[in-house]
């Protein structure tokens, strides 16, 4: 590749050949340099990046336009519906308002660090700020791979520090209070199942009767109901570990049998209007229950029970904590949750303050 600089009026202009996908000669020019030295410096840099295969054709494309108009449409097919919604929300809520107008090729690690600092001052959690960094990191990695930018500047930024994952859980007494509150609720079997298995809300909403064997007191997690824009869709479990079989206790099987009987009556009353999708937890016409509705119902019951904190996910945390406290091995708890044993340990260890003392007592007993 060759190039030169020449004076044009009161300023200097750079002219050079830039690489073209079709192999044809394509000339690029840029003017407005105050001195010949500035123009020559720009030319040297451009030719160097061309030789190093890190050159990107100059563009006025903004970060926001790249993310929403080019990048998201290109990768949506590779993402789960819930991830698509999460990525778009991150971009629209946190990236575009702050640095969306910045030219993609002018973006720097400093811009990203400034964004993370602004989000921290706004009170966003470490998890949300790290998600913003992860989305930008993937987007800029693709931009580099597609030749839109010479390098991924997310690698030059400082991602928000990973905070320790500190789950909160109810005590056994608080869980009993909640279950007493929902005992006459239409969805009591769901609340009891969530409390004893730690299933995620999407797994509960997606559970089918064919995956539930009441006689053997076991269920299989085979799918989940995932929120999407304007609705929800069925999809695979969150990960390979999430696809699992879970044992049930007799006190959980009993309300599930009662729920099944009530559902059959409901189906009979609905007649042809009932569309059977084999869902354990379905609306009056057999349709799925949107996961967000479960969250809303849970919040109402929690408040009615006089419990001041906790989202629906607290039933999962409580189930895990009670099992660990009772001495259930970590690998079994992890298998029931569909999670990694290391993750379970790091998430719930702080909720087991008696573990160290208990270990000391048991060692002493073994030596006595």
Secondary structure, 3 states (H helix, E strand, C coil): CCEEEEEECCEEEEEEEECCCCCCCEEEEEEEECCHHHHHHHHHHHHHHHHCCCCCCCCCCEHHHHHHHHHHHHHHHHCCHHHHHHHHHHHHHHHHHHHCCCEHHHCCHHHHHHHHHHHHHCCCCHHHHHHHHHHHHHHHHHHHHCCCCCCCHHHHCCCCCCCCCCCCCCCHHHHHHHHHHCCCCCCHHHHHHHHHHCCCHHHHHHCEHHHEECCCCEEECCCEEEEECCEEEEECCCCCCCCCEEECCHHHHHHHHHHHHHHHHHHHHHHHHCCCCCECCECCCCCECCHHHHHHHHHHHHHHCCCCCCCCCHHHHHHHHHHHHCCCCHHHHHHHHCCCHHHHHHHHHHHCCCHHHHHHHHHHHHHC
